[in-house]
Amino acid sequence: MRLLLLTLLFISPGMTPAQDKVEKRLTGVEKRVAKVEKRVTRLEGAAAQPAAPAPQKEPATPIAVYFKGKKQVVGKSKLGIKLFLEFENLTARRLYAFNGNLIFKNEAGAVIWTRPYAHSEQLGPGETVEVSMGILSDQAKEYLKFVKARSVSVSLEKQEAYGSE
């Protein structure tokens, strides 16, 4: 009986080698599960945040042009019409220059005058600039078309804009 008690005393306070291996494996598995839970929590938090806004696309026409009016001008030897236009930068970047073809149309949509145009002053995002230009009676057809037109619309075709990124 003494032998049995001694054997039980030696076995009970310590673990057997098989129990020790099982305990180490369980500890390792618990650590790995904790790491996976942290990663899942991090991923769920990232998915809950709103996505970054998509970069804005540049408009197909970076410059808008508006016809503000016309005024009859009488000089010493010539007649003319002064045209008032406004250009607006529709992009989100600063433009240093732009060019294209100005096309003037009457209320029926018929082309009155076409003219190449280039502008070389800076124009910030959303800014506008007013420009005036004239047409003299030397260009008789175009001049008379502007005189007869009740309303005029203008567009800037084949635009090229030069700016910074």
Helices and strands as residue ranges (DSSP letters): H 2-11, H 17-48, E 63-74, E 79-89, E 95-105, E 111-119, E 128-136, H 140-148, E 153-163
